[in-house]
């Protein structure tokens, strides 16, 4: 059984027991969260697709930790113009463990 959920403007395909990193959520570590923006639920050949969301669909997850991803380097460079600029960025994330899928 798997589901496709939407959180943080992105879509994720999740199964029970899976750990995923999503955009930072304002929830304490160790607490449970219900994700109700379920786009699709599949259980074998039984597939439910929402328009846009599945009615009654819910994915429960436990917040494991918060953190920051690896640094991404941004380089701006113009040849022959004596211009070079380099910056970096680290994105915040929340790690979730999927505990249940219903729908």
RODO-2510 file (C-alpha; in nm, 4 decimals, decimal comma):
residues 103
     n   res          X          Y          Z
     1     x     0,0000     0,0000     0,0000
     2     x     0,1299     0,3436    -0,0894
     3     x     0,0075     0,6999    -0,1138
     4     x     0,1064     1,0204    -0,2897
     5     x     0,0983     1,3215    -0,0570
     6     x     0,1624     1,6923    -0,0990
     7     x     0,3537     1,8976     0,1560
     8     x     0,5725     2,2027     0,1204
     9     x     0,4707     2,2454    -0,2421
    10     x     0,6188     1,9070    -0,3385
    11     x     0,4707     1,5615    -0,3919
    12     x     0,6029     1,2449    -0,2277
    13     x     0,5245     0,8756    -0,2830
    14     x     0,5208     0,7150     0,0622
    15     x     0,4741     0,3696     0,2124
    16     x     0,4368     0,2614     0,5746
    17     x     0,7632     0,2591     0,7673
    18     x     0,9391     0,4858     0,5174
    19     x     1,1449     0,7868     0,6295
    20     x     1,1276     1,1025     0,4182
    21     x     1,2756     1,4515     0,4411
    22     x     1,0249     1,7290     0,3688
    23     x     1,0297     2,1076     0,3900
    24     x     1,0509     2,2300     0,7499
    25     x     0,7267     2,1937     0,9481
    26     x     0,6513     2,3802     1,2720
    27     x     0,6019     2,0654     1,4808
    28     x     0,8077     1,9429     1,7764
    29     x     1,0300     1,6386     1,7340
    30     x     0,8693     1,3191     1,8631
    31     x     0,5118     1,4299     1,8017
    32     x     0,2629     1,2831     1,5558
    33     x     0,1263     1,4691     1,2554
    34     x    -0,1606     1,4014     1,0143
    35     x    -0,1028     1,4838     0,6477
    36     x    -0,4436     1,5274     0,4859
    37     x    -0,3390     1,6461     0,1382
    38     x    -0,3479     1,2963    -0,0102
    39     x    -0,3519     1,2953    -0,3909
    40     x    -0,3680     0,9188    -0,4453
    41     x    -0,3972     0,5961    -0,2443
    42     x    -0,3160     0,2557    -0,3948
    43     x    -0,3635    -0,0860    -0,2371
    44     x    -0,2793    -0,3473    -0,4970
    45     x    -0,5251    -0,3038    -0,7847
    46     x    -0,7530    -0,0746    -0,5797
    47     x    -0,6455     0,2802    -0,6749
    48     x    -0,8191     0,5955    -0,5527
    49     x    -0,7285     0,9222    -0,7231
    50     x    -0,8486     1,2507    -0,5765
    51     x    -0,9765     1,5596    -0,7501
    52     x    -0,7546     1,7190    -0,6251
    53     x    -0,7459     1,5339    -0,2888
    54     x    -0,8841     1,1951    -0,1824
    55     x    -1,1820     1,2482     0,0477
    56     x    -1,1155     1,0833     0,3828
    57     x    -0,7545     1,0160     0,2895
    58     x    -0,4999     1,0625     0,5660
    59     x    -0,1348     0,9759     0,6231
    60     x    -0,0042     0,9745     0,9796
    61     x     0,3629     1,0301     1,0531
    62     x     0,5986     1,0757     1,3460
    63     x     0,8429     1,3674     1,3445
    64     x     1,1899     1,2197     1,3987
    65     x     1,4128     1,5264     1,3719
    66     x     1,4755     1,8670     1,2219
    67     x     1,7936     1,9629     1,0423
    68     x     1,9656     2,1307     0,7540
    69     x     2,0675     1,9753     0,4241
    70     x     2,4063     1,9790     0,2534
    71     x     2,5432     2,3092     0,1314
    72     x     2,4627     2,4018    -0,2264
    73     x     2,7142     2,6291    -0,3998
    74     x     2,5875     2,9083    -0,6201
    75     x     2,8495     3,0527    -0,8575
    76     x     2,8029     3,3616    -1,0720
    77     x     3,0804     3,4157    -1,3242
    78     x     3,1333     3,6447    -1,6239
    79     x     3,4303     3,5647    -1,8411
    80     x     3,6734     3,8455    -1,9233
    81     x     3,4823     4,0915    -1,6998
    82     x     3,6708     4,0343    -1,3732
    83     x     3,3472     3,9271    -1,2031
    84     x     3,3111     3,6212    -0,9881
    85     x     3,0724     3,5707    -0,6970
    86     x     3,0129     3,2593    -0,4868
    87     x     2,7477     3,2016    -0,2211
    88     x     2,5993     2,8994    -0,0478
    89     x     2,2659     2,7801     0,0872
    90     x     2,1539     2,5117     0,3314
    91     x     1,7840     2,4205     0,3278
    92     x     1,5975     2,3369     0,6496
    93     x     1,4124     2,0034     0,6565
    94     x     1,1956     1,7862     0,8802
    95     x     1,2455     1,4096     0,8828
    96     x     0,9207     1,2103     0,9042
    97     x     0,8564     0,8402     0,9554
    98     x     0,5288     0,7256     0,8002
    99     x     0,3246     0,5237     1,0502
   100     x    -0,0080     0,4754     0,8738
   101     x    -0,2031     0,5278     0,5530
   102     x    -0,5818     0,5387     0,5385
   103     x    -0,8184     0,6320     0,2621
***
